[in-house]
């Protein structure tokens, strides 16, 4: 009985390992192209640096078609409500060698360090996730109080 259990475990383990190592290709399944051989992105990982909290800002992502075929920009989807993609047309065809721009707006409503994601969807099942990051800071609410001693240092003719 012990040998039978060991044999069953070995057979099961070999089947699991073989299933993990075996790759099959199914007829009719399209293998996804490498997007980096089709499109070139400028500002795909943008650093805002430090920006004031709550102050909206934006930057531009450029997408250039470096392939020999046209590609269609199907959609641009932000990862959260604080980011707004605009300045592009859904369904816009990008001819070989052509560059399109997409403006990404950020409302600055995240307190402290932030990293945001935006996904670009193209024809042929191509997609690319771009990121931007930075840190917000809250400006001082009040200026420092006036210091009378500083004024005396600036004007030495004034007496005590």
CNS distance restraints for C-alpha pairs under 8 A (distance, minus, plus):
assign (resid   1 and name CA) (resid   5 and name CA) 6.32 0.50 0.50
assign (resid   2 and name CA) (resid   6 and name CA) 6.34 0.50 0.50
assign (resid   3 and name CA) (resid   7 and name CA) 6.03 0.50 0.50
assign (resid   4 and name CA) (resid   8 and name CA) 6.08 0.50 0.50
assign (resid   5 and name CA) (resid   9 and name CA) 6.18 0.50 0.50
assign (resid   6 and name CA) (resid  10 and name CA) 6.11 0.50 0.50
assign (resid   7 and name CA) (resid  11 and name CA) 6.10 0.50 0.50
assign (resid   8 and name CA) (resid  12 and name CA) 6.10 0.50 0.50
assign (resid   9 and name CA) (resid  13 and name CA) 6.00 0.50 0.50
assign (resid  10 and name CA) (resid  14 and name CA) 6.09 0.50 0.50
assign (resid  11 and name CA) (resid  15 and name CA) 6.24 0.50 0.50
assign (resid  12 and name CA) (resid  16 and name CA) 6.31 0.50 0.50
assign (resid  13 and name CA) (resid  17 and name CA) 6.19 0.50 0.50
assign (resid  14 and name CA) (resid  18 and name CA) 6.02 0.50 0.50
assign (resid  15 and name CA) (resid  19 and name CA) 6.13 0.50 0.50
assign (resid  16 and name CA) (resid  20 and name CA) 6.37 0.50 0.50
assign (resid  17 and name CA) (resid  21 and name CA) 6.36 0.50 0.50
assign (resid  18 and name CA) (resid  22 and name CA) 5.94 0.50 0.50
assign (resid  25 and name CA) (resid  29 and name CA) 7.50 0.50 0.50
assign (resid  32 and name CA) (resid 124 and name CA) 7.72 0.50 0.50
assign (resid  32 and name CA) (resid 125 and name CA) 6.78 0.50 0.50
assign (resid  32 and name CA) (resid 126 and name CA) 7.16 0.50 0.50
assign (resid  33 and name CA) (resid  37 and name CA) 7.89 0.50 0.50
assign (resid  33 and name CA) (resid 126 and name CA) 7.19 0.50 0.50
assign (resid  34 and name CA) (resid  38 and name CA) 6.93 0.50 0.50
assign (resid  34 and name CA) (resid 126 and name CA) 8.00 0.50 0.50
assign (resid  35 and name CA) (resid  39 and name CA) 5.79 0.50 0.50
assign (resid  35 and name CA) (resid 126 and name CA) 6.20 0.50 0.50
assign (resid  35 and name CA) (resid 127 and name CA) 7.25 0.50 0.50
assign (resid  35 and name CA) (resid 128 and name CA) 7.47 0.50 0.50
assign (resid  36 and name CA) (resid  40 and name CA) 6.27 0.50 0.50
assign (resid  37 and name CA) (resid  66 and name CA) 7.03 0.50 0.50
assign (resid  37 and name CA) (resid  67 and name CA) 6.84 0.50 0.50
assign (resid  38 and name CA) (resid  65 and name CA) 6.03 0.50 0.50
assign (resid  38 and name CA) (resid  66 and name CA) 5.34 0.50 0.50
assign (resid  38 and name CA) (resid  67 and name CA) 4.78 0.50 0.50
assign (resid  39 and name CA) (resid  63 and name CA) 6.50 0.50 0.50
assign (resid  39 and name CA) (resid  64 and name CA) 5.52 0.50 0.50
assign (resid  39 and name CA) (resid  65 and name CA) 4.67 0.50 0.50
assign (resid  39 and name CA) (resid  66 and name CA) 5.41 0.50 0.50
assign (resid  39 and name CA) (resid  67 and name CA) 7.03 0.50 0.50
assign (resid  40 and name CA) (resid  63 and name CA) 5.70 0.50 0.50
assign (resid  40 and name CA) (resid  64 and name CA) 5.05 0.50 0.50
assign (resid  40 and name CA) (resid  65 and name CA) 6.47 0.50 0.50
assign (resid  40 and name CA) (resid  66 and name CA) 6.57 0.50 0.50
assign (resid  41 and name CA) (resid  61 and name CA) 6.99 0.50 0.50
assign (resid  41 and name CA) (resid  62 and name CA) 5.71 0.50 0.50
assign (resid  41 and name CA) (resid  63 and name CA) 4.78 0.50 0.50
assign (resid  41 and name CA) (resid  64 and name CA) 6.54 0.50 0.50
assign (resid  42 and name CA) (resid  61 and name CA) 5.73 0.50 0.50
assign (resid  42 and name CA) (resid  62 and name CA) 5.01 0.50 0.50
assign (resid  42 and name CA) (resid  63 and name CA) 6.59 0.50 0.50
assign (resid  43 and name CA) (resid  60 and name CA) 7.23 0.50 0.50
assign (resid  43 and name CA) (resid  61 and name CA) 5.29 0.50 0.50
assign (resid  43 and name CA) (resid  62 and name CA) 7.01 0.50 0.50
assign (resid  43 and name CA) (resid 130 and name CA) 8.00 0.50 0.50
assign (resid  44 and name CA) (resid  61 and name CA) 6.64 0.50 0.50
assign (resid  44 and name CA) (resid 129 and name CA) 7.84 0.50 0.50
assign (resid  44 and name CA) (resid 130 and name CA) 4.66 0.50 0.50
assign (resid  44 and name CA) (resid 131 and name CA) 6.09 0.50 0.50
assign (resid  44 and name CA) (resid 132 and name CA) 7.66 0.50 0.50
assign (resid  45 and name CA) (resid 130 and name CA) 5.96 0.50 0.50
assign (resid  45 and name CA) (resid 131 and name CA) 4.84 0.50 0.50
assign (resid  45 and name CA) (resid 132 and name CA) 5.41 0.50 0.50
assign (resid  45 and name CA) (resid 133 and name CA) 7.85 0.50 0.50
assign (resid  46 and name CA) (resid 131 and name CA) 6.42 0.50 0.50
assign (resid  46 and name CA) (resid 132 and name CA) 4.48 0.50 0.50
assign (resid  46 and name CA) (resid 133 and name CA) 6.43 0.50 0.50
assign (resid  47 and name CA) (resid 132 and name CA) 5.73 0.50 0.50
assign (resid  47 and name CA) (resid 133 and name CA) 5.14 0.50 0.50
assign (resid  47 and name CA) (resid 134 and name CA) 5.66 0.50 0.50
assign (resid  48 and name CA) (resid 132 and name CA) 7.17 0.50 0.50
assign (resid  48 and name CA) (resid 133 and name CA) 6.06 0.50 0.50
assign (resid  48 and name CA) (resid 134 and name CA) 4.90 0.50 0.50
assign (resid  48 and name CA) (resid 135 and name CA) 7.55 0.50 0.50
assign (resid  49 and name CA) (resid 133 and name CA) 7.48 0.50 0.50
assign (resid  49 and name CA) (resid 134 and name CA) 4.67 0.50 0.50
assign (resid  49 and name CA) (resid 135 and name CA) 6.12 0.50 0.50
assign (resid  50 and name CA) (resid 134 and name CA) 5.91 0.50 0.50
assign (resid  50 and name CA) (resid 135 and name CA) 4.81 0.50 0.50
assign (resid  50 and name CA) (resid 136 and name CA) 5.56 0.50 0.50
assign (resid  50 and name CA) (resid 137 and name CA) 6.86 0.50 0.50
assign (resid  51 and name CA) (resid  55 and name CA) 7.51 0.50 0.50
assign (resid  51 and name CA) (resid 108 and name CA) 7.55 0.50 0.50
assign (resid  51 and name CA) (resid 134 and name CA) 7.52 0.50 0.50
assign (resid  51 and name CA) (resid 135 and name CA) 6.30 0.50 0.50
assign (resid  51 and name CA) (resid 136 and name CA) 4.87 0.50 0.50
assign (resid  51 and name CA) (resid 137 and name CA) 6.33 0.50 0.50
assign (resid  52 and name CA) (resid 108 and name CA) 7.24 0.50 0.50
assign (resid  52 and name CA) (resid 136 and name CA) 5.34 0.50 0.50
assign (resid  52 and name CA) (resid 137 and name CA) 5.11 0.50 0.50
assign (resid  52 and name CA) (resid 138 and name CA) 5.96 0.50 0.50
assign (resid  52 and name CA) (resid 139 and name CA) 6.76 0.50 0.50
assign (resid  53 and name CA) (resid 108 and name CA) 5.44 0.50 0.50
assign (resid  53 and name CA) (resid 109 and name CA) 6.10 0.50 0.50
assign (resid  53 and name CA) (resid 110 and name CA) 7.12 0.50 0.50
assign (resid  53 and name CA) (resid 111 and name CA) 6.61 0.50 0.50
assign (resid  53 and name CA) (resid 136 and name CA) 4.88 0.50 0.50
assign (resid  53 and name CA) (resid 137 and name CA) 5.22 0.50 0.50
assign (resid  53 and name CA) (resid 138 and name CA) 5.31 0.50 0.50
assign (resid  53 and name CA) (resid 139 and name CA) 7.78 0.50 0.50
assign (resid  54 and name CA) (resid 107 and name CA) 6.20 0.50 0.50
assign (resid  54 and name CA) (resid 108 and name CA) 4.44 0.50 0.50
assign (resid  54 and name CA) (resid 109 and name CA) 4.67 0.50 0.50
assign (resid  54 and name CA) (resid 110 and name CA) 7.60 0.50 0.50
assign (resid  55 and name CA) (resid 107 and name CA) 6.24 0.50 0.50
assign (resid  55 and name CA) (resid 108 and name CA) 5.27 0.50 0.50
assign (resid  55 and name CA) (resid 109 and name CA) 7.57 0.50 0.50
assign (resid  56 and name CA) (resid 105 and name CA) 7.14 0.50 0.50
assign (resid  56 and name CA) (resid 106 and name CA) 5.65 0.50 0.50
assign (resid  56 and name CA) (resid 107 and name CA) 4.09 0.50 0.50
assign (resid  56 and name CA) (resid 108 and name CA) 5.30 0.50 0.50
assign (resid  57 and name CA) (resid 105 and name CA) 5.84 0.50 0.50
assign (resid  57 and name CA) (resid 106 and name CA) 5.42 0.50 0.50
assign (resid  57 and name CA) (resid 107 and name CA) 6.40 0.50 0.50
assign (resid  57 and name CA) (resid 108 and name CA) 7.02 0.50 0.50
assign (resid  58 and name CA) (resid 103 and name CA) 6.71 0.50 0.50
assign (resid  58 and name CA) (resid 104 and name CA) 5.44 0.50 0.50
assign (resid  58 and name CA) (resid 105 and name CA) 4.14 0.50 0.50
assign (resid  58 and name CA) (resid 106 and name CA) 5.81 0.50 0.50
assign (resid  59 and name CA) (resid 103 and name CA) 5.70 0.50 0.50
assign (resid  59 and name CA) (resid 104 and name CA) 5.55 0.50 0.50
assign (resid  59 and name CA) (resid 105 and name CA) 6.70 0.50 0.50
assign (resid  60 and name CA) (resid 101 and name CA) 6.40 0.50 0.50
assign (resid  60 and name CA) (resid 102 and name CA) 5.68 0.50 0.50
assign (resid  60 and name CA) (resid 103 and name CA) 4.40 0.50 0.50
assign (resid  60 and name CA) (resid 104 and name CA) 6.14 0.50 0.50
assign (resid  61 and name CA) (resid 101 and name CA) 5.66 0.50 0.50
assign (resid  61 and name CA) (resid 102 and name CA) 5.28 0.50 0.50
assign (resid  61 and name CA) (resid 103 and name CA) 6.28 0.50 0.50
assign (resid  61 and name CA) (resid 104 and name CA) 7.42 0.50 0.50
assign (resid  62 and name CA) (resid  99 and name CA) 6.56 0.50 0.50
assign (resid  62 and name CA) (resid 100 and name CA) 5.82 0.50 0.50
assign (resid  62 and name CA) (resid 101 and name CA) 4.51 0.50 0.50
assign (resid  62 and name CA) (resid 102 and name CA) 6.52 0.50 0.50
assign (resid  63 and name CA) (resid  99 and name CA) 5.42 0.50 0.50
assign (resid  63 and name CA) (resid 100 and name CA) 5.37 0.50 0.50
assign (resid  63 and name CA) (resid 101 and name CA) 6.23 0.50 0.50
assign (resid  64 and name CA) (resid  94 and name CA) 7.87 0.50 0.50
assign (resid  64 and name CA) (resid  97 and name CA) 6.44 0.50 0.50
assign (resid  64 and name CA) (resid  98 and name CA) 5.71 0.50 0.50
assign (resid  64 and name CA) (resid  99 and name CA) 4.13 0.50 0.50
assign (resid  64 and name CA) (resid 100 and name CA) 6.51 0.50 0.50
assign (resid  65 and name CA) (resid  70 and name CA) 7.57 0.50 0.50
assign (resid  65 and name CA) (resid  71 and name CA) 7.28 0.50 0.50
assign (resid  65 and name CA) (resid  94 and name CA) 6.41 0.50 0.50
assign (resid  65 and name CA) (resid  95 and name CA) 6.62 0.50 0.50
assign (resid  65 and name CA) (resid  96 and name CA) 5.20 0.50 0.50
assign (resid  65 and name CA) (resid  97 and name CA) 5.24 0.50 0.50
assign (resid  65 and name CA) (resid  98 and name CA) 5.73 0.50 0.50
assign (resid  65 and name CA) (resid  99 and name CA) 6.46 0.50 0.50
assign (resid  66 and name CA) (resid  96 and name CA) 6.07 0.50 0.50
assign (resid  66 and name CA) (resid  97 and name CA) 5.66 0.50 0.50
assign (resid  67 and name CA) (resid  96 and name CA) 5.77 0.50 0.50
assign (resid  67 and name CA) (resid  97 and name CA) 7.49 0.50 0.50
assign (resid  68 and name CA) (resid  96 and name CA) 5.42 0.50 0.50
assign (resid  69 and name CA) (resid  95 and name CA) 6.94 0.50 0.50
assign (resid  69 and name CA) (resid  96 and name CA) 5.88 0.50 0.50
assign (resid  70 and name CA) (resid  93 and name CA) 6.47 0.50 0.50
assign (resid  70 and name CA) (resid  94 and name CA) 5.54 0.50 0.50
assign (resid  70 and name CA) (resid  95 and name CA) 4.53 0.50 0.50
assign (resid  70 and name CA) (resid  96 and name CA) 5.72 0.50 0.50
assign (resid  71 and name CA) (resid  93 and name CA) 5.69 0.50 0.50
assign (resid  71 and name CA) (resid  94 and name CA) 5.14 0.50 0.50
assign (resid  71 and name CA) (resid  95 and name CA) 6.63 0.50 0.50
assign (resid  71 and name CA) (resid 122 and name CA) 6.70 0.50 0.50
assign (resid  71 and name CA) (resid 123 and name CA) 5.96 0.50 0.50
assign (resid  71 and name CA) (resid 124 and name CA) 7.98 0.50 0.50
assign (resid  72 and name CA) (resid  91 and name CA) 5.72 0.50 0.50
assign (resid  72 and name CA) (resid  92 and name CA) 5.50 0.50 0.50
assign (resid  72 and name CA) (resid  93 and name CA) 4.29 0.50 0.50
assign (resid  72 and name CA) (resid  94 and name CA) 5.82 0.50 0.50
assign (resid  72 and name CA) (resid 122 and name CA) 5.43 0.50 0.50
assign (resid  72 and name CA) (resid 123 and name CA) 5.12 0.50 0.50
assign (resid  73 and name CA) (resid  89 and name CA) 7.80 0.50 0.50
assign (resid  73 and name CA) (resid  90 and name CA) 6.13 0.50 0.50
assign (resid  73 and name CA) (resid  91 and name CA) 5.34 0.50 0.50
assign (resid  73 and name CA) (resid  92 and name CA) 5.36 0.50 0.50
assign (resid  73 and name CA) (resid  93 and name CA) 6.39 0.50 0.50
assign (resid  73 and name CA) (resid  94 and name CA) 7.25 0.50 0.50
assign (resid  73 and name CA) (resid 120 and name CA) 7.57 0.50 0.50
assign (resid  73 and name CA) (resid 121 and name CA) 6.24 0.50 0.50
assign (resid  73 and name CA) (resid 122 and name CA) 4.60 0.50 0.50
assign (resid  73 and name CA) (resid 123 and name CA) 6.65 0.50 0.50
assign (resid  74 and name CA) (resid  90 and name CA) 5.30 0.50 0.50
assign (resid  74 and name CA) (resid  91 and name CA) 4.84 0.50 0.50
assign (resid  74 and name CA) (resid  92 and name CA) 7.21 0.50 0.50
assign (resid  74 and name CA) (resid 120 and name CA) 7.89 0.50 0.50
assign (resid  74 and name CA) (resid 121 and name CA) 5.44 0.50 0.50
assign (resid  74 and name CA) (resid 122 and name CA) 5.05 0.50 0.50
assign (resid  74 and name CA) (resid 123 and name CA) 6.44 0.50 0.50
assign (resid  75 and name CA) (resid  90 and name CA) 5.64 0.50 0.50
assign (resid  75 and name CA) (resid  91 and name CA) 7.43 0.50 0.50
assign (resid  75 and name CA) (resid 120 and name CA) 6.08 0.50 0.50
assign (resid  75 and name CA) (resid 121 and name CA) 5.13 0.50 0.50
assign (resid  75 and name CA) (resid 122 and name CA) 7.06 0.50 0.50
assign (resid  76 and name CA) (resid  85 and name CA) 6.65 0.50 0.50
assign (resid  76 and name CA) (resid 118 and name CA) 6.97 0.50 0.50
assign (resid  76 and name CA) (resid 119 and name CA) 5.74 0.50 0.50
assign (resid  76 and name CA) (resid 120 and name CA) 4.56 0.50 0.50
assign (resid  76 and name CA) (resid 121 and name CA) 6.15 0.50 0.50
assign (resid  77 and name CA) (resid  85 and name CA) 7.29 0.50 0.50
assign (resid  77 and name CA) (resid 118 and name CA) 5.67 0.50 0.50
assign (resid  77 and name CA) (resid 119 and name CA) 5.22 0.50 0.50
assign (resid  77 and name CA) (resid 120 and name CA) 6.52 0.50 0.50
assign (resid  78 and name CA) (resid  83 and name CA) 5.90 0.50 0.50
assign (resid  78 and name CA) (resid  84 and name CA) 6.54 0.50 0.50
assign (resid  78 and name CA) (resid  85 and name CA) 6.88 0.50 0.50
assign (resid  78 and name CA) (resid 117 and name CA) 6.39 0.50 0.50
assign (resid  78 and name CA) (resid 118 and name CA) 4.38 0.50 0.50
assign (resid  78 and name CA) (resid 119 and name CA) 6.41 0.50 0.50
assign (resid  79 and name CA) (resid  83 and name CA) 7.41 0.50 0.50
assign (resid  79 and name CA) (resid 116 and name CA) 6.80 0.50 0.50
assign (resid  79 and name CA) (resid 117 and name CA) 5.29 0.50 0.50
assign (resid  79 and name CA) (resid 118 and name CA) 5.60 0.50 0.50
assign (resid  79 and name CA) (resid 119 and name CA) 7.59 0.50 0.50
assign (resid  80 and name CA) (resid 116 and name CA) 7.75 0.50 0.50
assign (resid  82 and name CA) (resid 106 and name CA) 5.76 0.50 0.50
assign (resid  82 and name CA) (resid 107 and name CA) 5.47 0.50 0.50
assign (resid  82 and name CA) (resid 108 and name CA) 7.48 0.50 0.50
assign (resid  82 and name CA) (resid 109 and name CA) 6.95 0.50 0.50
assign (resid  83 and name CA) (resid 104 and name CA) 6.77 0.50 0.50
assign (resid  83 and name CA) (resid 105 and name CA) 5.51 0.50 0.50
assign (resid  83 and name CA) (resid 106 and name CA) 4.63 0.50 0.50
assign (resid  83 and name CA) (resid 107 and name CA) 6.65 0.50 0.50
assign (resid  83 and name CA) (resid 116 and name CA) 7.86 0.50 0.50
assign (resid  84 and name CA) (resid 104 and name CA) 5.68 0.50 0.50
assign (resid  84 and name CA) (resid 105 and name CA) 4.89 0.50 0.50
assign (resid  84 and name CA) (resid 106 and name CA) 6.48 0.50 0.50
assign (resid  85 and name CA) (resid 102 and name CA) 6.71 0.50 0.50
assign (resid  85 and name CA) (resid 103 and name CA) 5.75 0.50 0.50
assign (resid  85 and name CA) (resid 104 and name CA) 4.50 0.50 0.50
assign (resid  85 and name CA) (resid 105 and name CA) 6.18 0.50 0.50
assign (resid  86 and name CA) (resid 102 and name CA) 6.13 0.50 0.50
assign (resid  86 and name CA) (resid 103 and name CA) 5.31 0.50 0.50
assign (resid  86 and name CA) (resid 104 and name CA) 6.40 0.50 0.50
assign (resid  86 and name CA) (resid 105 and name CA) 7.68 0.50 0.50
assign (resid  87 and name CA) (resid 101 and name CA) 7.21 0.50 0.50
assign (resid  87 and name CA) (resid 102 and name CA) 5.45 0.50 0.50
assign (resid  87 and name CA) (resid 103 and name CA) 5.65 0.50 0.50
assign (resid  88 and name CA) (resid  92 and name CA) 7.82 0.50 0.50
assign (resid  88 and name CA) (resid 100 and name CA) 7.77 0.50 0.50
assign (resid  88 and name CA) (resid 101 and name CA) 6.81 0.50 0.50
assign (resid  88 and name CA) (resid 102 and name CA) 5.52 0.50 0.50
assign (resid  88 and name CA) (resid 103 and name CA) 7.75 0.50 0.50
assign (resid  94 and name CA) (resid  98 and name CA) 5.89 0.50 0.50
assign (resid  94 and name CA) (resid  99 and name CA) 7.11 0.50 0.50
assign (resid  94 and name CA) (resid 100 and name CA) 7.22 0.50 0.50
assign (resid 108 and name CA) (resid 136 and name CA) 6.92 0.50 0.50
assign (resid 110 and name CA) (resid 114 and name CA) 6.66 0.50 0.50
assign (resid 110 and name CA) (resid 136 and name CA) 6.93 0.50 0.50
assign (resid 111 and name CA) (resid 135 and name CA) 7.69 0.50 0.50
assign (resid 111 and name CA) (resid 136 and name CA) 5.82 0.50 0.50
assign (resid 111 and name CA) (resid 137 and name CA) 7.17 0.50 0.50
assign (resid 112 and name CA) (resid 135 and name CA) 5.10 0.50 0.50
assign (resid 112 and name CA) (resid 136 and name CA) 4.87 0.50 0.50
assign (resid 112 and name CA) (resid 137 and name CA) 6.34 0.50 0.50
assign (resid 113 and name CA) (resid 133 and name CA) 7.54 0.50 0.50
assign (resid 113 and name CA) (resid 134 and name CA) 5.79 0.50 0.50
assign (resid 113 and name CA) (resid 135 and name CA) 4.07 0.50 0.50
assign (resid 113 and name CA) (resid 136 and name CA) 6.37 0.50 0.50
assign (resid 114 and name CA) (resid 133 and name CA) 5.41 0.50 0.50
assign (resid 114 and name CA) (resid 134 and name CA) 5.59 0.50 0.50
assign (resid 114 and name CA) (resid 135 and name CA) 5.87 0.50 0.50
assign (resid 114 and name CA) (resid 136 and name CA) 7.85 0.50 0.50
assign (resid 115 and name CA) (resid 131 and name CA) 6.85 0.50 0.50
assign (resid 115 and name CA) (resid 132 and name CA) 5.78 0.50 0.50
assign (resid 115 and name CA) (resid 133 and name CA) 4.23 0.50 0.50
assign (resid 115 and name CA) (resid 134 and name CA) 6.79 0.50 0.50
assign (resid 116 and name CA) (resid 131 and name CA) 5.57 0.50 0.50
assign (resid 116 and name CA) (resid 132 and name CA) 5.47 0.50 0.50
assign (resid 116 and name CA) (resid 133 and name CA) 6.24 0.50 0.50
assign (resid 117 and name CA) (resid 129 and name CA) 6.52 0.50 0.50
assign (resid 117 and name CA) (resid 130 and name CA) 5.81 0.50 0.50
assign (resid 117 and name CA) (resid 131 and name CA) 4.60 0.50 0.50
assign (resid 117 and name CA) (resid 132 and name CA) 6.75 0.50 0.50
assign (resid 118 and name CA) (resid 129 and name CA) 5.60 0.50 0.50
assign (resid 118 and name CA) (resid 130 and name CA) 5.35 0.50 0.50
assign (resid 118 and name CA) (resid 131 and name CA) 6.31 0.50 0.50
assign (resid 119 and name CA) (resid 127 and name CA) 6.82 0.50 0.50
assign (resid 119 and name CA) (resid 128 and name CA) 5.64 0.50 0.50
assign (resid 119 and name CA) (resid 129 and name CA) 4.25 0.50 0.50
assign (resid 119 and name CA) (resid 130 and name CA) 6.24 0.50 0.50
assign (resid 120 and name CA) (resid 127 and name CA) 5.42 0.50 0.50
assign (resid 120 and name CA) (resid 128 and name CA) 5.19 0.50 0.50
assign (resid 120 and name CA) (resid 129 and name CA) 6.20 0.50 0.50
assign (resid 120 and name CA) (resid 130 and name CA) 7.73 0.50 0.50
assign (resid 121 and name CA) (resid 125 and name CA) 7.41 0.50 0.50
assign (resid 121 and name CA) (resid 126 and name CA) 6.11 0.50 0.50
assign (resid 121 and name CA) (resid 127 and name CA) 4.47 0.50 0.50
assign (resid 121 and name CA) (resid 128 and name CA) 6.78 0.50 0.50
assign (resid 122 and name CA) (resid 126 and name CA) 5.02 0.50 0.50
assign (resid 122 and name CA) (resid 127 and name CA) 5.82 0.50 0.50
assign (resid 147 and name CA) (resid 151 and name CA) 7.13 0.50 0.50
assign (resid 148 and name CA) (resid 152 and name CA) 6.66 0.50 0.50
assign (resid 149 and name CA) (resid 153 and name CA) 6.41 0.50 0.50
assign (resid 150 and name CA) (resid 154 and name CA) 6.44 0.50 0.50
assign (resid 151 and name CA) (resid 155 and name CA) 6.32 0.50 0.50
assign (resid 152 and name CA) (resid 156 and name CA) 6.14 0.50 0.50
assign (resid 152 and name CA) (resid 158 and name CA) 6.59 0.50 0.50
